[in-house]
Amino acid sequence: MKLFSTIINRLVTLFACLLILGLLGCDLKKNITEDQVKSTLDGFFAALDVDHYDCEKLGEWVTEDFMLYEMEKPFSQNQFCDFVDDALADMTSTDWVLSDFTISTDQNSAHVYYRNQGRFVSMGEDGQEMVMNMEWLESAYIIRQKDGALKIKFLSSDDINN
């Protein structure tokens, strides 16, 4: 009986050790961090900057099926690039300041809403500098790709200028 008890104890100990080693060896994904979410948004807006705008570079920050909802219209990535191409044609400076973040994350996705204040400078036909200040409340859904990169799948932007 004592031999049987010893064998059972050793089997339980062995099973516990194997279980612990198995858990330690698992690739446990951590939740996406708030800093990762903010960096993804910063990368997206940096890709839109007039000084180095490139539609293909924008693709590094958005999914292939990306959708933007702005000005009461949905835009695919290509439609958004066409819009940005036209909008930036006369711009000499662009700047965005993101603030007031509320972020929810899990292992594979994040939802964020935030305030976006944009400043856009262009030259008028009379050669005078024109400054346009805009403000939006925006919401984005960000997903982790198979390679671990984060990309924006959906972005909604509401003009809240007073």
Disulfide bonds with the S-S distance in Angstrom:
Cys55-Cys81 1.83
